[in-house]
Structures are given as C-alpha cells and as structure tokens.
C-alpha cells in the first residue's frame, strides 16, 4: 500500500503592465494591476493498495483514491484585467448583408472576481480485479468513479430577471428569463457557482494475450457515463469538453441565466460504449508481421437549440438536455 499527500500554495496576481497601443506595441504608459486577487492553500491526499488474493499472485485486487486540485489558470484572470476594453458582439442579418444585429456588450468595468474563490477539484476512485489464467492470458475488470466540484464560472449579481415564456414557430413553449432592469445594471461575478459539477462512472473489461505460437491480441470494452454541468455544456455538437472559461476567448457561460436552461446532461465527451481490439501475427513462410486494430466509439451527445430575442439581447437557449441526440457512432 502507498499513502501520500501533496501540499500546494498558489497566489493569483494581477501585476502592473505597460500600456500598449492599437497595434500591440508598448507605450510609456503603465496599467496598474489589482495585486493579489486570491490565495489557495490546498491539500491533495493520495492512497493506493494492492492485495494478493491467492498464493500464486495470479489474482490481484487494486484500489486507488486521489484528490486532484486545479492550479491557478491565468486565463481565468484575463476578464478582470484593468487593461481590457469593452467588447461588442454583433450577429449577421440577411436583410442588411452584414453583422448589424446587436447581441451583447461586455464592459470590463462590470466584471469582478470573487476573492474567496475556491480551488476546483476532482475526487477519483478506482477498484480493479486482475486475473492471470496462465502465462499467456490475463483479464481484468475495473470501476472508475470521478466527482468534480467547485469549478469557476460566471453569475450575474446585478441583473434582475422575470420568468416568462416564448412560443416558437413550431408551437413549442419555451421558458425564458427576461431582464427587467437596464443592461447597464448587470454585474458579472466570477466565482464558484453551485450549479457546476462533473460526475463520471465507468466500467472497463479488458484482456491481454501475450505473444505465443506466433500471435498476440488485446482488447477492451468500456461502459461509462459522463454527466454534469460545465462551462461548455451548451456548446455545439462538435464542442470540446473542458471545465474552465480560460480559452483563447474567455467564455461567458453563466452570465445570463438562460445559459443554464437544459444545460445539465451528458458532457461533450460522453461516449457510453467504447470497444478496442488489436492483434499481431507472424506469417513465418514470408517473414511478414501482420497487425490489425479496431476501435468503436458511441457518437458524441448534442441537443437542439434556438435563438431568442430578449431585452438583454439575443440568447442561444437549449431546447432539451445534451444527450437527447447523438452523432453517428465512429469506427
């Protein structure tokens, strides 16, 4: 058995930086930073045990647990930088032939970061049984469980919203949240919303036949479920899966309460069924080595969405939870 612990001290700093012009060149000016934004002191325990279940050590039981804490991501500090300028998003309109429809504007003066932000973390546990039937063949079964929480995301602490409905062209009645005060009153707060979470459960069955009599083979089958609510949960069908707003362009998921509608569900990388098989064989009379590989994946989950005009701007809203539809399986 093994037991260990990791201690991390992290400090998020917004430093003073030279001002740049429109072409990105440094000027003589200086943009004052915010100093220390928050400090994390976290403990990450790890432990594992291997148990021999028979005298010949052909049957083994393995168990592992670990907590994995996220470090400070500088991309999560970008939105609150004092050097940011307002960003306006416009949508394309066929009538004008250009991007003339106002969607939203993000003013750096209305965003802030929670100084009591907690460390996003995942608790992972696995339990596996290995059985070696003979010197050539080994089989195993493993259960993996992950639970993630305290992810960093947006909330609006200044906007006031009223629950309303909108009737779509096909007659669907969609519940929406309409802003009742001014868009200038919205205040976007980067914190640890209780709504964000991750659950993963997986069962893996595998076998391995070592090289003997001129051939070897291996294979595995995984049945799993990746469920939760993340900052990319309302993304398109081809969206990647990640748990931070720190992208090349900072994500705004959660700044509008309509982002959360039907957003909890299967995560973008949820693949319930995965099958892999590989084999190698010698062809002695030709001194040739023949190899084959086969992989099968369930299709990625997605959901239908619609665009709705609301007082706060046009909002993309999910009509059903992700996972209600899937892309074709891949092989």
C-alpha positions in Angstrom: 0.0 0.0 0.0 1.0 3.6 -0.6 -0.2 6.8 1.1 0.9 10.3 0.2 -0.2 13.9 0.4 0.6 16.9 -1.8 0.5 20.5 -0.4 0.1 23.4 -2.8 0.4 27.1 -2.1 -0.8 29.3 -5.1 -1.2 33.0 -5.4 -3.2 34.7 -8.2 -1.7 38.0 -9.1 -2.8 40.8 -11.4 0.5 42.7 -12.0 1.3 46.1 -13.3 1.9 46.0 -17.1 3.0 48.5 -19.8 0.2 50.0 -21.8 0.1 49.0 -25.5 -1.3 50.9 -28.5 -3.8 49.6 -31.1 -1.0 47.6 -32.8 0.1 45.9 -29.6 3.3 47.9 -29.2 4.4 49.0 -25.7 4.0 52.7 -24.8 5.4 54.8 -22.0 2.2 54.4 -20.0 1.5 51.8 -17.3 -1.7 49.9 -16.4 -1.9 49.3 -12.7 -2.8 45.7 -11.8 -5.1 44.6 -9.0 -2.3 42.9 -6.9 -3.0 39.6 -5.2 -6.5 38.5 -6.2 -6.7 35.3 -4.1 -4.5 32.7 -2.4 -5.0 29.0 -2.3 -3.5 26.6 0.2 -4.8 23.1 -0.6 -4.1 19.5 0.5 -4.3 16.6 -2.1 -4.3 13.2 -0.4 -3.4 10.1 -2.5 -3.6 6.4 -1.5 -3.4 3.0 -3.1 -3.4 -0.6 -2.1 -2.7 -3.9 -4.0 -4.0 -7.1 -2.4 -2.9 -10.6 -3.5 -5.9 -12.9 -3.4 -4.1 -16.2 -4.0 -0.8 -17.8 -3.2 0.5 -17.6 -6.8 -0.3 -13.9 -7.1 -2.4 -14.6 -10.2 -5.4 -12.8 -8.8 -4.9 -9.2 -7.6 -7.2 -6.6 -6.2 -6.2 -3.0 -6.7 -7.8 0.2 -5.2 -6.8 3.8 -5.6 -8.1 7.2 -4.4 -6.8 10.7 -5.0 -7.9 14.3 -4.9 -6.7 16.4 -7.8 -6.8 20.2 -7.4 -6.6 22.7 -10.2 -3.8 25.2 -10.2 -4.2 28.9 -10.9 -5.1 29.5 -14.6 -4.0 32.9 -15.8 -6.8 32.8 -18.5 -9.3 33.0 -15.6 -7.8 36.3 -14.6 -7.9 37.8 -18.0 -11.5 39.1 -17.9 -10.8 41.2 -14.8 -7.6 42.8 -16.1 -7.8 46.6 -15.8 -6.3 46.8 -19.3 -9.3 45.3 -21.0 -11.5 47.3 -23.3 -15.3 46.9 -24.0 -16.2 44.0 -26.4 -19.3 44.2 -28.5 -20.8 41.1 -30.2 -22.9 41.5 -33.4 -24.8 38.9 -35.3 -25.3 38.5 -39.1 -28.5 39.8 -40.6 -29.5 38.6 -44.1 -31.6 41.8 -44.7 -28.5 44.0 -44.3 -26.0 41.5 -45.6 -23.7 42.2 -42.6 -23.1 41.9 -38.9 -25.6 44.5 -37.9 -27.7 42.9 -35.2 -26.6 43.7 -31.7 -26.2 40.7 -29.4 -24.3 41.9 -26.3 -21.6 44.1 -25.0 -19.1 43.2 -22.2 -17.6 46.1 -20.4 -14.6 45.2 -18.1 -15.9 47.7 -15.5 -18.9 45.4 -14.8 -16.9 42.2 -14.2 -15.2 41.1 -10.9 -13.6 38.1 -9.3 -14.6 36.6 -6.0 -11.6 36.9 -3.6 -12.8 33.8 -1.8 -12.7 31.7 -4.9 -12.2 28.0 -4.0 -9.9 25.5 -5.8 -11.7 23.4 -8.4 -11.0 19.8 -7.7 -11.9 16.2 -8.7 -12.0 13.2 -6.4 -11.1 10.0 -8.3 -11.6 6.4 -7.1 -10.8 3.1 -8.9 -11.2 -0.5 -8.0 -9.8 -3.2 -10.2 -9.6 -7.0 -10.3 -6.8 -8.7 -12.3 -6.7 -12.4 -13.1 -3.9 -14.2 -14.9 -5.3 -17.6 -16.0 -2.0 -18.7 -17.4 1.3 -17.3 -18.6 -0.2 -16.1 -21.8 -3.6 -14.8 -20.9 -4.7 -12.1 -18.4 -8.1 -10.5 -17.9 -9.2 -7.5 -15.7 -12.2 -5.6 -14.7 -12.1 -2.0 -13.3 -14.6 0.5 -12.0 -13.7 4.2 -12.1 -15.6 7.0 -10.3 -14.9 10.7 -10.5 -16.7 13.6 -8.9 -15.7 17.2 -9.7 -16.9 20.4 -8.0 -16.1 24.0 -7.2 -15.5 24.8 -10.8 -15.0 28.5 -11.6 -17.8 30.2 -13.6 -19.9 33.3 -14.1 -23.1 34.6 -12.4 -25.0 37.9 -12.8 -25.3 39.6 -9.5 -26.8 42.8 -10.8 -29.4 41.9 -13.3 -33.0 41.3 -12.3 -34.9 38.6 -14.3 -38.5 37.7 -14.7 -39.6 34.2 -15.7 -41.6 34.4 -19.0 -42.3 32.1 -22.0 -41.8 32.4 -25.7 -43.8 30.4 -28.3 -41.6 29.2 -31.1 -42.6 28.7 -34.7 -43.4 25.0 -34.2 -45.6 25.8 -31.2 -43.1 24.9 -28.6 -43.5 27.0 -25.4 -40.0 27.8 -24.1 -39.5 29.2 -20.6 -37.0 32.1 -20.6 -35.5 34.7 -18.2 -36.1 38.3 -19.4 -34.1 41.1 -17.9 -36.3 43.6 -16.2 -33.8 46.3 -15.2 -31.2 48.0 -17.5 -28.4 46.1 -19.2 -26.1 48.7 -17.5 -27.1 47.3 -14.2 -25.7 43.8 -14.9 -22.7 42.8 -12.9 -20.8 39.6 -13.8 -19.2 37.9 -10.9 -16.6 35.1 -11.4 -16.9 32.7 -8.6 -17.7 29.0 -7.7 -21.3 28.6 -8.7 -23.0 25.6 -7.0 -24.5 24.7 -10.4 -21.3 23.5 -11.9 -20.3 19.8 -11.4 -19.0 16.7 -13.0 -19.9 13.0 -12.5 -18.1 10.2 -14.2 -18.7 6.4 -13.8 -17.0 3.8 -15.9 -16.6 0.1 -16.1 -13.7 -1.3 -18.1 -13.3 -5.0 -19.1 -10.0 -5.9 -20.7 -8.0 -8.9 -21.8 -4.4 -9.4 -23.0 -3.0 -12.4 -24.7 0.8 -12.3 -24.8 2.9 -13.3 -27.8 2.9 -17.1 -28.1 2.6 -19.5 -31.0 3.2 -16.6 -33.3 0.4 -14.2 -32.3 -0.8 -11.9 -29.6 -4.0 -9.9 -29.1 -5.6 -7.4 -26.7 -9.0 -5.8 -26.3 -11.2 -3.8 -24.0 -14.8 -2.7 -23.6 -15.8 0.4 -21.7 -19.2 1.3 -20.5 -19.4 4.8 -19.0 -21.5 7.9 -18.2 -20.1 11.4 -18.1 -22.8 13.7 -16.7 -22.7 17.2 -15.3 -22.9 20.9 -15.9 -19.8 22.6 -17.3 -18.9 26.0 -18.9 -19.1 24.3 -22.3 -22.3 22.3 -21.7 -24.4 24.4 -24.1 -21.8 24.2 -26.9 -22.4 22.9 -30.4 -22.3 19.2 -31.3 -18.6 19.4 -32.2 -17.7 21.3 -29.0 -14.7 20.0 -26.9 -15.0 19.3 -23.2 -13.3 21.5 -20.7 -14.1 22.9 -17.3 -12.6 26.4 -17.4 -13.6 29.7 -19.0 -9.8 30.2 -19.8 -10.0 29.8 -23.5 -8.4 31.9 -26.3 -11.6 34.0 -26.0 -12.9 33.8 -22.4 -16.3 32.0 -22.2 -19.3 33.9 -20.9 -21.4 30.9 -20.0 -23.5 31.7 -16.9 -23.5 35.5 -17.4 -27.1 35.0 -18.5 -29.4 32.7 -16.6 -30.8 31.3 -19.9 -27.4 29.6 -20.4 -28.4 27.1 -17.7 -31.7 26.1 -19.3 -31.5 22.3 -20.0 -27.7 22.6 -19.8 -27.2 19.8 -17.2 -26.8 16.5 -19.0 -24.3 14.3 -20.8 -21.0 16.1 -21.2 -19.5 16.7 -24.7 -17.0 13.8 -24.4 -19.6 11.3 -23.1 -19.1 8.0 -25.1 -21.2 5.3 -23.4 -19.7 2.4 -25.4 -16.1 2.1 -26.4 -14.6 -1.1 -27.9 -11.0 -1.6 -28.8 -9.2 -4.7 -30.2 -5.7 -5.1 -31.6 -3.7 -8.1 -32.7 -0.4 -9.1 -34.3 0.5 -12.3 -36.1 3.7 -13.7 -37.7 3.4 -15.2 -41.2 6.6 -17.4 -41.0 6.8 -18.5 -44.6 7.0 -14.9 -45.7 8.7 -13.4 -42.6 5.9 -11.0 -42.5 4.3 -9.4 -39.4 0.6 -8.6 -39.8 -1.2 -6.2 -37.4 -4.8 -5.1 -37.1 -6.6 -2.5 -35.0 -10.3 -1.9 -34.5 -11.9 0.9 -32.4 -15.6 1.7 -31.9 -17.0 4.8 -30.1 -20.6 5.9 -29.4 -21.4 9.2 -31.1 -21.0 12.5 -29.2 -24.1 13.9 -27.5 -25.8 17.1 -28.6 -29.1 18.9 -28.2 -31.4 21.2 -30.3 -31.1 24.9 -29.5 -32.8 28.1 -30.6 -32.1 31.8 -30.7 -34.4 34.0 -28.8 -34.7 37.8 -28.7 -34.8 39.1 -25.2 -34.4 42.5 -23.5 -30.8 41.7 -22.7 -30.0 40.7 -26.3 -30.3 37.6 -28.4 -29.8 34.4 -26.4 -29.0 30.9 -27.6 -31.1 28.5 -25.4 -31.1 24.7 -25.3 -34.5 23.2 -26.1 -33.5 19.8 -24.5 -30.7 18.4 -22.3 -27.5 17.4 -24.0 -27.6 13.7 -24.8 -31.2 13.8 -26.1 -29.5 13.3 -29.5 -26.2 11.8 -30.6 -24.0 12.0 -33.6 -23.4 8.7 -35.5 -21.1 6.2 -33.9 -17.5 6.1 -35.1 -15.4 3.1 -36.1 
